[in-house]
Amino acid sequence: MSRPGLEVADIFRAQGPHWRQSQVGHLSLGQLKVMSAIECCRSAQLGGHVLHCQACDHRQVAYNSCRNRHCPKCQASAAQRWLEARQADLLPVDYYHLVFTLPAPISNIAYYNKHVVYTILFKAAAETLQKIAADPKHLGARVGLTLVLHTWGSAMTHHPHVHGIVPGGGLSVDGERWISCRPGFFLSVRVLSRLFRRLFLEQLNRAYQAGQLHFYGEYQALTGSQCFAAWLKPLRQCEWVVYAKRPFAGPKAVLAYLSRYTHRVAIANSRLLSFDDTAVPLTSK
């Protein structure tokens, strides 16, 4: 794998010390640890080992990786390993890509309640797919699925949503036969959206009643039960975004697509164009 001309680590090493000094008191320990890991990754600071060829006596020093999940270098390698390991899981059928997105008000409180809200998001999305697929009016089959959480959007702002990769069919209730969906159509996104909304809000309300949610700043008033109920009301009526894409171009495309989300970092090295004292231009992808 060739080294890109510019890396996030290069920018951190060049501008990180000054930026951290200017942000004293505003950075968490976790953020500081991520920056340090990326700066040190595959450098002498993390140590390494020597590869020695006894035939030609050639020696090569290989420095250790940081293995941080936010590191572009480490996650690119991890994605490739994941991709290779998943080849055996594919079925010889069409696969569909589904996305379950949270409305902005819930995204805002999710930022301070990540574990609780992300867990509900996963459970509600999975239950929605399984219930609608099992309904004889839609598919009447037990489906398998792979869900991947993504917590930011293309603008790199907080935007939690779940990507789902689902085969175009499933096993009959008795497990004796395969039931395929209609060509080019998996499940009604309108039906999925309505059930997803209901299941998510029911679980969110239960978490609130159990005292598992915390509110800060402009949302602090939601600690009152009446305010929380009033806040929930419009969310029960607005449309929630769920969509499904048509089949991928073969199983290899399925895994290649999903691997980019299972180990995706906010800014890949490939997006960097240049940097100076004032800006870091990026490509759109």
DOMI-392956 format. One line per 10 residues: their letters; for each residue x, z, y of N, C-alpha, C. Coordinates in Angstrom, 3 decimals. Example, Ala and Ser with C-alpha at 12.3 -4.5 7.8 and 13.67 -1.06 7.14 Angstrom:
2
AS> 13.190,7.800,-5.690,12.300,7.800,-4.500,13.200,7.800,-3.300 ~ 12.850,7.080,-2.250,13.670,7.140,-1.060,12.900,7.870,0.030 $
This chain:
285
MSRPGLEVAD> 0.851,0.000,-1.192,0.000,0.000,0.000,0.887,0.000,1.243 ~ 0.773,-1.018,2.105,1.628,-1.125,3.279,1.187,-0.128,4.349 ~ 2.132,0.348,5.106,1.847,1.307,6.160,1.312,0.576,7.382 ~ 0.180,1.016,7.953,-0.353,0.363,9.153,0.596,0.530,10.325 ~ 0.484,-0.366,11.309,1.387,-0.309,12.445,1.228,0.952,13.268 ~ 0.020,1.513,13.322,-0.242,2.713,14.101,-1.122,3.642,13.282 ~ -0.818,4.926,13.318,-1.591,5.905,12.559,-2.085,7.016,13.466 ~ -3.174,7.671,13.041,-3.685,8.838,13.759,-2.578,9.881,13.887 ~ -1.760,10.014,12.832,-0.664,10.983,12.856,0.306,10.700,13.997 ~ 0.562,9.419,14.282,1.474,9.067,15.367,0.942,9.570,16.715 $
IFRAQGPHWR> -0.361,9.415,16.913,-0.984,9.855,18.171,-0.962,11.370,18.271 ~ -1.258,12.040,17.149,-1.244,13.502,17.151,0.155,14.038,17.466 ~ 1.175,13.401,16.880,2.539,13.884,17.122,2.955,13.666,18.579 ~ 2.535,12.535,19.139,2.947,12.201,20.499,2.163,12.975,21.561 ~ 0.841,13.086,21.366,-0.008,13.670,22.403,-0.624,15.013,22.010 ~ -0.505,15.372,20.724,-1.148,16.593,20.246,-0.731,17.863,20.967 ~ 0.578,18.125,21.135,0.994,19.372,21.787,0.407,19.535,23.193 ~ 0.460,18.470,23.997,-0.085,18.542,25.356,-1.602,18.737,25.324 ~ -2.284,18.015,24.420,-3.750,18.115,24.357,-4.191,19.505,23.899 ~ -3.506,20.040,22.902,-3.852,21.385,22.429,-3.654,22.430,23.528 $
QSQVGHLSLG> -2.606,22.255,24.319,-2.364,23.183,25.414,-3.474,23.112,26.456 ~ -3.965,21.892,26.705,-5.031,21.720,27.700,-6.386,22.216,27.203 ~ -6.500,22.393,25.873,-7.771,22.811,25.279,-7.711,24.243,24.729 ~ -6.766,25.025,25.192,-6.634,26.401,24.704,-7.942,27.160,24.890 ~ -8.390,27.802,23.813,-9.639,28.555,23.861,-10.865,27.753,23.488 ~ -10.711,26.426,23.343,-11.846,25.564,23.027,-11.745,24.931,21.640 ~ -10.658,25.181,20.929,-10.464,24.594,19.608,-10.560,25.683,18.543 ~ -11.239,25.349,17.441,-11.364,26.301,16.345,-10.104,26.286,15.489 ~ -9.942,27.329,14.680,-8.801,27.376,13.767,-8.851,26.201,12.794 ~ -10.059,25.841,12.360,-10.211,24.713,11.444,-9.730,23.413,12.052 $
QLKVMSAIEC> -10.051,23.183,13.327,-9.617,21.958,13.999,-8.097,21.914,14.144 ~ -7.526,23.056,14.464,-6.065,23.116,14.602,-5.380,22.856,13.266 ~ -5.953,23.374,12.181,-5.377,23.163,10.856,-5.438,21.693,10.455 ~ -6.537,21.012,10.794,-6.664,19.591,10.476,-5.603,18.788,11.213 ~ -5.434,19.062,12.490,-4.422,18.335,13.258,-3.031,18.555,12.675 ~ -2.731,19.803,12.334,-1.412,20.114,11.778,-1.190,19.395,10.452 ~ -2.236,19.373,9.604,-2.110,18.713,8.302,-1.841,17.224,8.463 ~ -2.572,16.571,9.363,-2.410,15.133,9.565,-1.030,14.823,10.137 ~ -0.558,15.651,11.056,0.763,15.432,11.643,1.874,15.553,10.607 ~ 1.705,16.486,9.657,2.771,16.759,8.685,2.685,15.911,7.420 $
CRSAQLGGHV> 1.559,15.230,7.218,1.322,14.516,5.967,2.433,13.493,5.677 ~ 2.949,13.553,4.454,3.997,12.665,3.978,5.219,12.659,4.898 ~ 5.578,13.866,5.306,6.794,14.048,6.094,7.621,15.148,5.445 ~ 8.845,15.321,5.924,9.737,16.328,5.348,9.194,17.740,5.512 ~ 8.274,17.946,6.460,7.727,19.274,6.711,6.955,19.816,5.514 ~ 6.393,18.923,4.689,5.641,19.360,3.512,6.472,19.275,2.234 ~ 7.738,18.940,2.379,8.584,18.822,1.201,8.331,17.515,0.467 ~ 8.982,17.363,-0.660,8.811,16.131,-1.416,9.588,16.175,-2.711 ~ 9.806,15.017,-3.279,10.564,14.924,-4.519,11.345,13.617,-4.525 ~ 12.349,13.569,-5.388,13.231,12.402,-5.448,12.959,11.625,-6.732 $
LHCQACDHRQ> 12.712,10.336,-6.587,12.541,9.446,-7.727,13.897,8.794,-8.029 ~ 14.342,8.896,-9.272,15.670,8.411,-9.634,15.581,7.449,-10.820 ~ 16.089,6.253,-10.639,16.157,5.263,-11.718,17.519,5.384,-12.395 ~ 17.500,5.768,-13.660,18.763,5.947,-14.378,19.451,4.617,-14.682 ~ 18.663,3.541,-14.700,19.258,2.240,-15.025,20.130,1.709,-13.887 ~ 19.610,1.816,-12.638,20.363,1.269,-11.506,20.861,2.339,-10.542 ~ 20.530,3.598,-10.840,20.957,4.744,-10.038,20.334,4.761,-8.634 ~ 19.236,4.004,-8.478,18.548,4.003,-7.179,17.740,5.278,-7.014 ~ 17.778,5.862,-5.829,17.019,7.060,-5.525,16.062,6.798,-4.366 ~ 14.863,7.348,-4.484,13.877,7.190,-3.425,13.193,8.534,-3.178 $
VAYNSCRNRH> 13.121,8.936,-1.915,12.485,10.200,-1.541,11.000,9.946,-1.266 ~ 10.143,10.730,-1.914,8.697,10.634,-1.699,8.208,11.968,-1.149 ~ 7.689,11.951,0.077,7.218,13.178,0.698,5.786,13.502,0.238 ~ 5.446,14.779,0.240,4.147,15.229,-0.249,3.027,14.939,0.747 ~ 1.824,14.764,0.209,0.628,14.537,1.024,-0.003,15.871,1.409 ~ -0.756,15.878,2.510,-1.418,17.110,2.943,-2.703,17.377,2.148 ~ -3.318,16.307,1.618,-4.556,16.384,0.842,-5.746,16.919,1.645 ~ -5.646,16.862,2.949,-6.771,17.296,3.787,-7.854,16.224,3.779 ~ -9.105,16.645,3.676,-10.194,15.670,3.555,-10.429,14.875,4.835 ~ -9.783,15.262,5.938,-9.920,14.523,7.190,-8.751,13.573,7.429 $
CPKCQASAAQ> -7.775,13.571,6.529,-6.573,12.765,6.732,-6.812,11.313,6.316 ~ -6.603,10.340,7.207,-6.832,8.932,6.846,-5.989,8.459,5.671 ~ -4.715,8.879,5.610,-3.847,8.429,4.524,-4.320,8.994,3.183 ~ -4.590,10.285,3.140,-4.976,10.927,1.874,-6.334,10.436,1.384 ~ -7.283,10.268,2.302,-8.611,9.869,1.885,-8.672,8.410,1.448 ~ -7.814,7.564,1.976,-7.767,6.178,1.513,-7.338,6.134,0.051 ~ -6.352,6.951,-0.313,-5.893,7.003,-1.703,-6.956,7.624,-2.601 ~ -7.623,8.686,-2.098,-8.659,9.349,-2.890,-9.835,8.419,-3.147 ~ -10.177,7.610,-2.150,-11.280,6.662,-2.314,-10.964,5.631,-3.392 ~ -9.721,5.182,-3.417,-9.327,4.202,-4.430,-9.382,4.803,-5.826 $
RWLEARQADL> -8.950,6.056,-5.963,-9.009,6.719,-7.274,-10.459,6.928,-7.711 ~ -11.306,7.314,-6.766,-12.737,7.508,-7.079,-13.363,6.189,-7.516 ~ -13.021,5.128,-6.807,-13.572,3.808,-7.119,-13.220,3.394,-8.544 ~ -11.984,3.593,-8.928,-11.546,3.218,-10.274,-12.226,4.070,-11.343 ~ -12.445,5.357,-11.041,-13.050,6.262,-12.029,-14.532,5.988,-12.236 ~ -15.192,5.398,-11.254,-16.638,5.175,-11.341,-17.018,3.844,-12.002 ~ -16.054,3.017,-12.298,-16.359,1.713,-12.887,-17.198,1.850,-14.164 ~ -16.887,2.876,-14.966,-17.578,3.039,-16.248,-19.024,3.501,-16.091 ~ -19.421,3.952,-14.895,-20.768,4.482,-14.692,-21.797,3.391,-14.384 ~ -21.340,2.195,-14.090,-22.261,1.148,-13.638,-23.142,0.611,-14.775 $
LPVDYYHLVF> -24.364,0.267,-14.414,-25.290,-0.387,-15.338,-25.392,-1.863,-14.962 ~ -25.732,-2.728,-15.907,-25.845,-4.162,-15.611,-27.187,-4.502,-14.959 ~ -27.477,-3.842,-13.830,-28.736,-4.063,-13.105,-28.431,-4.150,-11.615 ~ -29.436,-4.556,-10.821,-29.286,-4.533,-9.364,-29.245,-3.094,-8.871 ~ -28.525,-2.880,-7.775,-28.483,-1.573,-7.140,-28.991,-1.679,-5.713 ~ -29.637,-0.607,-5.244,-30.187,-0.574,-3.894,-29.537,0.534,-3.077 ~ -29.440,0.267,-1.796,-28.862,1.229,-0.851,-29.986,1.792,0.011 ~ -30.146,3.133,-0.044,-31.161,3.803,0.758,-30.497,4.786,1.712 ~ -31.128,5.004,2.864,-30.612,5.955,3.841,-31.742,6.853,4.319 ~ -31.503,8.166,4.293,-32.451,9.166,4.787,-31.826,9.811,6.024 $
TLPAPISNIA> -32.512,9.661,7.164,-31.963,10.126,8.434,-32.813,11.248,9.023 ~ -32.165,12.236,9.630,-32.884,13.337,10.268,-33.184,13.009,11.730 ~ -34.358,13.400,12.240,-34.656,13.222,13.665,-33.672,14.009,14.529 ~ -33.510,13.577,15.762,-32.533,14.198,16.661,-32.714,15.704,16.838 ~ -33.934,16.228,17.025,-34.065,17.686,17.194,-33.516,18.473,16.011 ~ -33.722,17.968,14.794,-33.207,18.675,13.625,-31.690,18.507,13.532 ~ -31.189,17.349,13.916,-29.743,17.152,13.933,-29.076,18.172,14.850 ~ -29.744,18.491,15.951,-29.172,19.428,16.910,-29.042,20.831,16.327 ~ -30.069,21.295,15.609,-29.961,22.638,15.033,-29.107,22.615,13.763 ~ -28.971,21.439,13.154,-28.134,21.327,11.956,-26.674,21.576,12.293 $
YYNKHVVYTI> -26.277,21.282,13.518,-24.874,21.452,13.910,-24.418,22.897,13.756 ~ -25.345,23.847,13.953,-25.018,25.265,13.829,-25.530,25.874,12.522 ~ -26.139,25.040,11.688,-26.668,25.512,10.412,-26.335,24.507,9.319 ~ -25.080,24.087,9.279,-24.683,22.963,8.431,-25.006,23.193,6.957 ~ -24.596,24.312,6.413,-24.792,24.541,4.978,-26.270,24.515,4.611 ~ -27.082,25.203,5.386,-28.514,25.290,5.074,-29.191,23.929,5.223 ~ -28.991,23.275,6.357,-29.700,22.027,6.636,-29.202,20.887,5.756 ~ -27.898,20.799,5.523,-27.384,19.732,4.667,-27.868,19.907,3.231 ~ -27.969,21.157,2.771,-28.483,21.406,1.423,-29.932,20.954,1.314 ~ -30.729,21.271,2.332,-32.128,20.839,2.343,-32.223,19.325,2.379 $
LFKAAAETLQ> -31.353,18.699,3.166,-31.345,17.238,3.267,-31.111,16.592,1.905 ~ -30.119,17.085,1.177,-29.838,16.555,-0.159,-31.029,16.753,-1.096 ~ -31.553,17.973,-1.136,-32.649,18.279,-2.057,-33.891,17.461,-1.739 ~ -34.238,17.354,-0.460,-35.442,16.614,-0.075,-35.299,15.127,-0.386 ~ -34.121,14.551,-0.130,-33.902,13.128,-0.413,-33.981,12.861,-1.910 ~ -33.329,13.706,-2.714,-33.335,13.513,-4.166,-34.742,13.671,-4.735 ~ -35.444,14.716,-4.301,-36.802,14.949,-4.816,-37.748,13.831,-4.407 ~ -37.572,13.309,-3.192,-38.410,12.200,-2.725,-38.240,10.983,-3.620 ~ -37.006,10.598,-3.883,-36.748,9.427,-4.722,-37.291,9.626,-6.140 ~ -37.072,10.786,-6.706,-37.497,11.034,-8.083,-39.013,11.084,-8.209 $
KIAADPKHLG> -39.690,11.703,-7.232,-41.155,11.816,-7.305,-41.831,10.465,-7.125 ~ -41.396,9.704,-6.125,-42.039,8.405,-5.879,-41.744,7.441,-7.019 ~ -40.516,7.445,-7.516,-40.171,6.548,-8.622,-40.942,6.905,-9.886 ~ -41.208,8.186,-10.108,-41.921,8.610,-11.316,-43.411,8.303,-11.254 ~ -43.933,8.074,-10.062,-45.361,7.778,-9.894,-45.668,6.397,-10.482 ~ -46.610,6.307,-11.431,-46.952,4.996,-12.030,-47.429,3.967,-11.014 ~ -47.935,4.419,-9.866,-48.389,3.485,-8.834,-47.205,2.774,-8.165 ~ -46.015,3.303,-8.343,-44.843,2.701,-7.699,-43.864,2.129,-8.718 ~ -43.294,2.963,-9.561,-42.361,2.468,-10.576,-42.662,3.048,-11.947 ~ -42.998,4.337,-11.994,-43.307,4.987,-13.259,-42.094,5.185,-14.149 $
ARVGLTLVLH> -40.971,5.556,-13.521,-39.733,5.714,-14.291,-38.899,6.858,-13.739 ~ -38.051,7.392,-14.588,-37.086,8.405,-14.175,-35.816,7.691,-13.737 ~ -35.452,7.864,-12.476,-34.308,7.130,-11.930,-33.095,8.037,-11.782 ~ -31.941,7.412,-11.873,-30.693,8.095,-11.553,-30.312,7.761,-10.124 ~ -29.509,8.571,-9.504,-29.139,8.305,-8.116,-27.823,8.990,-7.762 ~ -27.152,8.431,-6.787,-25.949,9.027,-6.221,-26.167,9.159,-4.724 ~ -26.024,10.387,-4.204,-26.233,10.630,-2.778,-24.918,11.048,-2.131 ~ -24.681,10.532,-0.936,-23.460,10.845,-0.196,-23.842,11.255,1.224 ~ -23.377,12.424,1.647,-23.665,12.917,2.995,-22.716,12.296,4.010 ~ -23.270,11.882,5.120,-22.469,11.394,6.238,-22.956,12.138,7.475 $
TWGSAMTHHP> -22.052,12.774,8.209,-22.477,13.643,9.295,-22.259,13.068,10.690 ~ -21.764,11.837,10.799,-21.641,11.213,12.103,-22.053,9.758,12.010 ~ -22.354,9.178,13.159,-22.754,7.779,13.214,-21.616,6.907,13.698 ~ -21.917,5.644,13.978,-20.876,4.698,14.392,-20.250,5.089,15.725 ~ -20.999,5.823,16.560,-20.471,6.272,17.852,-19.689,7.572,17.725 ~ -19.519,8.058,16.467,-18.774,9.281,16.163,-19.395,10.511,16.812 ~ -20.720,10.514,16.926,-21.468,11.684,17.365,-22.156,12.298,16.151 ~ -22.553,13.557,16.269,-23.176,14.244,15.146,-24.496,13.565,14.790 ~ -24.575,13.060,13.575,-25.746,12.276,13.155,-25.886,12.384,11.638 ~ -26.349,13.540,11.133,-26.405,13.736,9.676,-27.435,12.843,8.991 $
HVHGIVPGGG> -26.986,12.170,7.944,-27.879,11.337,7.147,-27.278,11.205,5.754 ~ -28.104,10.804,4.811,-27.664,10.683,3.418,-27.769,9.227,2.976 ~ -26.680,8.723,2.403,-26.689,7.395,1.787,-26.978,7.561,0.295 ~ -27.879,6.757,-0.210,-28.191,6.803,-1.628,-27.954,5.464,-2.292 ~ -27.313,5.486,-3.446,-27.137,4.286,-4.251,-27.954,4.486,-5.522 ~ -28.928,3.612,-5.739,-29.887,3.800,-6.829,-30.024,2.501,-7.630 ~ -29.971,2.573,-8.961,-30.209,1.369,-9.761,-31.652,0.907,-9.612 ~ -31.871,-0.388,-9.731,-33.206,-0.946,-9.550,-34.102,-0.768,-10.760 ~ -34.301,0.469,-11.164,-35.157,0.769,-12.303,-34.782,2.108,-12.900 ~ -35.448,2.452,-14.011,-35.147,3.726,-14.656,-35.756,3.784,-16.042 $
LSVDGERWIS> -35.593,4.919,-16.682,-36.128,5.119,-18.027,-37.604,5.506,-17.974 ~ -38.343,5.036,-18.957,-39.743,5.447,-19.087,-39.797,6.946,-19.356 ~ -40.965,7.541,-19.178,-41.107,8.985,-19.346,-40.669,9.436,-20.737 ~ -40.949,8.614,-21.746,-40.562,8.987,-23.109,-39.105,8.641,-23.417 ~ -38.412,8.028,-22.458,-37.002,7.710,-22.630,-36.717,6.581,-23.596 ~ -37.738,5.789,-23.936,-37.583,4.758,-24.966,-37.321,3.360,-24.400 ~ -37.601,3.141,-23.124,-37.428,1.782,-22.594,-37.022,1.828,-21.123 ~ -36.459,0.707,-20.690,-36.033,0.549,-19.301,-37.140,-0.126,-18.510 ~ -37.459,0.421,-17.350,-38.481,-0.150,-16.475,-37.796,-0.649,-15.207 ~ -37.875,-1.934,-14.968,-37.243,-2.520,-13.783,-38.215,-2.567,-12.618 $
CRPGFFLSVR> -37.672,-2.446,-11.409,-38.511,-2.616,-10.225,-38.748,-4.107,-9.988 ~ -39.609,-4.416,-9.052,-39.859,-5.816,-8.722,-38.600,-6.434,-8.134 ~ -38.336,-7.700,-8.399,-37.124,-8.338,-7.860,-37.046,-8.221,-6.340 ~ -35.954,-7.680,-5.842,-35.749,-7.576,-4.407,-36.488,-6.453,-3.724 ~ -37.229,-5.635,-4.488,-38.003,-4.539,-3.869,-37.926,-3.313,-4.759 ~ -37.467,-2.193,-4.193,-37.333,-0.970,-4.984,-38.554,-0.068,-4.822 ~ -38.660,0.617,-3.685,-39.789,1.502,-3.408,-40.202,1.349,-1.944 ~ -41.451,1.654,-1.645,-41.966,1.546,-0.281,-41.275,2.552,0.632 ~ -40.625,2.074,1.682,-39.938,2.989,2.591,-40.941,3.837,3.371 ~ -42.134,3.329,3.598,-43.150,4.112,4.304,-43.560,5.319,3.468 $
VLSRLFRRLF> -43.779,5.090,2.177,-44.145,6.185,1.282,-42.987,7.169,1.157 ~ -41.778,6.666,1.024,-40.598,7.526,0.938,-40.460,8.379,2.204 ~ -40.675,7.762,3.353,-40.506,8.460,4.621,-41.491,9.619,4.756 ~ -42.746,9.382,4.406,-43.763,10.433,4.546,-43.485,11.618,3.625 ~ -43.115,11.346,2.389,-42.847,12.442,1.461,-41.556,13.161,1.850 ~ -40.549,12.430,2.262,-39.291,13.041,2.692,-39.537,13.988,3.860 ~ -40.333,13.550,4.823,-40.656,14.387,5.982,-41.326,15.683,5.554 ~ -42.328,15.576,4.679,-43.061,16.775,4.242,-42.167,17.731,3.468 ~ -41.405,17.203,2.514,-40.547,18.061,1.695,-39.468,18.742,2.536 ~ -38.874,17.981,3.459,-37.815,18.564,4.278,-38.359,19.678,5.159 $
LEQLNRAYQA> -39.472,19.438,5.843,-40.015,20.439,6.756,-40.512,21.675,6.016 ~ -41.054,21.495,4.815,-41.455,22.651,4.015,-40.250,23.527,3.678 ~ -39.158,22.897,3.259,-37.962,23.660,2.906,-37.294,24.265,4.139 ~ -37.341,23.548,5.252,-36.771,24.083,6.488,-37.549,25.312,6.941 ~ -38.870,25.258,6.839,-39.699,26.392,7.238,-39.430,27.601,6.336 ~ -39.250,27.356,5.039,-38.933,28.462,4.130,-37.584,29.092,4.490 ~ -36.620,28.260,4.864,-35.316,28.788,5.272,-35.451,29.629,6.540 ~ -36.321,29.183,7.449,-36.547,29.949,8.678,-37.185,31.300,8.363 ~ -38.205,31.290,7.508,-38.886,32.531,7.147,-37.941,33.503,6.440 ~ -36.945,32.976,5.751,-35.979,33.822,5.042,-34.837,34.278,5.948 $
GQLHFYGEYQ> -34.888,33.893,7.220,-33.852,34.303,8.166,-32.525,33.605,7.982 ~ -32.545,32.398,7.412,-31.301,31.682,7.122,-30.844,30.773,8.258 ~ -31.704,30.563,9.277,-31.347,29.676,10.377,-30.903,30.488,11.587 ~ -29.942,29.943,12.326,-29.432,30.611,13.521,-29.530,29.639,14.704 ~ -29.887,30.167,15.875,-30.121,29.326,17.041,-29.283,29.819,18.220 ~ -28.752,28.844,18.967,-27.890,29.167,20.098,-28.252,28.285,21.293 ~ -27.816,28.717,22.477,-28.008,27.919,23.675,-29.466,27.615,23.957 ~ -29.765,26.338,24.199,-31.121,25.939,24.550,-32.121,26.131,23.414 ~ -31.617,26.349,22.201,-32.514,26.533,21.059,-32.709,28.005,20.684 ~ -32.194,28.906,21.492,-32.270,30.320,21.167,-33.710,30.822,21.124 $
ALTGSQCFAA> -34.596,30.196,21.895,-35.998,30.610,21.913,-36.690,30.394,20.571 ~ -36.104,29.548,19.715,-36.721,29.268,18.415,-36.652,30.447,17.463 ~ -35.961,31.510,17.860,-35.967,32.713,17.027,-37.362,33.325,16.960 ~ -38.193,33.038,17.953,-39.586,33.497,17.934,-40.427,32.597,17.045 ~ -41.227,33.173,16.177,-41.982,32.389,15.191,-42.960,31.416,15.837 ~ -43.590,31.821,16.936,-44.540,30.922,17.590,-43.826,29.715,18.209 ~ -42.673,29.969,18.800,-41.892,28.871,19.377,-41.412,27.917,18.292 ~ -41.000,28.472,17.161,-40.520,27.626,16.073,-41.657,26.763,15.530 ~ -42.841,27.352,15.379,-44.001,26.598,14.888,-44.364,25.472,15.846 ~ -44.296,25.751,17.155,-44.593,24.719,18.152,-43.537,23.623,18.132 $
WLKPLRQCEW> -42.298,24.008,17.874,-41.201,23.028,17.795,-41.369,22.129,16.576 ~ -41.864,22.676,15.477,-42.056,21.901,14.249,-43.205,20.902,14.359 ~ -44.214,21.228,15.135,-45.454,20.433,15.149,-45.226,18.945,15.407 ~ -44.521,18.554,16.476,-44.326,17.103,16.684,-43.467,16.451,15.605 ~ -42.612,17.237,14.944,-41.789,16.681,13.880,-42.611,16.334,12.648 ~ -43.787,16.954,12.519,-44.685,16.630,11.405,-45.449,15.334,11.660 ~ -45.429,14.874,12.903,-46.249,13.715,13.285,-45.426,12.466,13.585 ~ -44.170,12.640,13.975,-43.358,11.463,14.302,-42.877,10.768,13.024 ~ -42.467,9.520,13.179,-41.960,8.762,12.040,-40.502,9.131,11.766 ~ -40.181,9.353,10.493,-38.813,9.635,10.091,-38.207,8.358,9.522 $
VVYAKRPFAG> -36.949,8.133,9.832,-36.304,6.878,9.455,-35.752,6.944,8.033 ~ -36.350,6.138,7.166,-35.842,5.915,5.813,-35.868,4.412,5.592 ~ -34.771,3.842,5.117,-34.817,2.414,4.826,-34.051,2.100,3.554 ~ -34.406,0.964,2.981,-33.767,0.523,1.742,-33.298,-0.917,1.922 ~ -32.053,-1.168,1.540,-31.524,-2.527,1.598,-31.740,-3.236,0.275 ~ -31.782,-4.528,0.337,-31.937,-5.345,-0.864,-30.726,-5.192,-1.772 ~ -30.788,-5.713,-2.983,-29.697,-5.491,-3.949,-28.322,-5.879,-3.417 ~ -27.320,-5.122,-3.830,-25.934,-5.456,-3.524,-25.521,-6.702,-4.299 ~ -24.429,-7.302,-3.846,-23.910,-8.491,-4.521,-23.052,-8.088,-5.712 ~ -23.669,-7.536,-6.729,-22.964,-7.174,-7.947,-22.455,-5.752,-7.937 $
PKAVLAYLSR> -22.130,-5.220,-9.117,-21.724,-3.817,-9.241,-20.425,-3.479,-8.521 ~ -19.501,-4.416,-8.425,-18.255,-4.118,-7.729,-18.511,-3.832,-6.251 ~ -19.448,-4.574,-5.665,-19.790,-4.342,-4.264,-20.442,-2.977,-4.084 ~ -21.198,-2.523,-5.081,-21.840,-1.210,-5.023,-20.785,-0.129,-4.877 ~ -19.825,-0.143,-5.785,-18.815,0.900,-5.778,-17.898,0.798,-4.566 ~ -17.543,-0.408,-4.186,-16.671,-0.571,-3.022,-17.347,-0.023,-1.783 ~ -18.653,-0.271,-1.661,-19.400,0.227,-0.502,-19.463,1.749,-0.516 ~ -19.821,2.295,-1.663,-20.004,3.744,-1.754,-18.686,4.486,-1.577 ~ -17.584,3.926,-2.063,-16.294,4.602,-1.940,-15.897,4.786,-0.481 ~ -16.372,3.897,0.392,-16.050,4.035,1.809,-16.764,5.234,2.428 $
YTHRVAIANS> -17.864,5.680,1.790,-18.605,6.821,2.314,-18.214,8.127,1.636 ~ -17.807,8.076,0.367,-17.454,9.319,-0.314,-16.201,9.949,0.267 ~ -15.299,9.150,0.815,-14.049,9.669,1.344,-13.787,9.147,2.760 ~ -14.857,8.989,3.507,-14.698,8.416,4.836,-14.219,9.457,5.846 ~ -13.330,9.042,6.731,-12.873,9.904,7.816,-13.414,9.349,9.133 ~ -13.359,10.174,10.180,-13.956,9.772,11.455,-13.292,8.529,12.033 ~ -11.956,8.503,12.019,-11.217,7.363,12.568,-10.170,6.938,11.550 ~ -10.362,5.792,10.935,-9.381,5.266,9.991,-8.208,4.666,10.764 ~ -7.035,4.694,10.161,-5.855,4.113,10.806,-6.064,2.644,11.152 ~ -6.839,1.949,10.325,-7.057,0.519,10.541,-7.831,0.222,11.819 $
RLLSFDDTAV> -8.513,1.235,12.390,-9.295,1.013,13.616,-8.456,1.139,14.879 ~ -7.251,1.672,14.760,-6.419,1.916,15.934,-5.767,0.633,16.425 ~ -5.894,0.374,17.704,-5.277,-0.810,18.296,-3.993,-0.459,19.035 ~ -4.026,0.613,19.809,-2.867,1.058,20.581,-3.195,2.432,21.152 ~ -2.280,3.002,21.906,-2.589,4.229,22.641,-1.577,4.422,23.756 ~ -2.033,5.132,24.808,-1.137,5.513,25.895,-1.544,6.900,26.368 ~ -1.149,7.268,27.568,-1.434,8.621,28.055,-2.898,8.837,28.418 ~ -3.679,7.772,28.456,-5.062,7.921,28.923,-6.121,7.491,27.914 ~ -5.782,6.615,26.953,-6.834,6.082,26.083,-6.282,5.656,24.736 ~ -7.219,5.590,23.756,-6.906,5.091,22.399,-7.964,4.046,22.069 $
PLTSK> -7.715,2.753,22.335,-8.685,1.705,22.006,-8.879,1.581,20.496 ~ -10.138,1.375,20.072,-10.458,1.239,18.662,-11.193,-0.062,18.404 ~ -11.057,-0.561,17.176,-11.907,-1.670,16.747,-13.276,-1.089,16.401 ~ -14.280,-1.948,16.320,-15.638,-1.461,16.051,-15.799,-0.955,14.629 ~ -14.963,-1.407,13.670,-15.087,-0.984,12.271,-13.729,-0.550,11.751 $
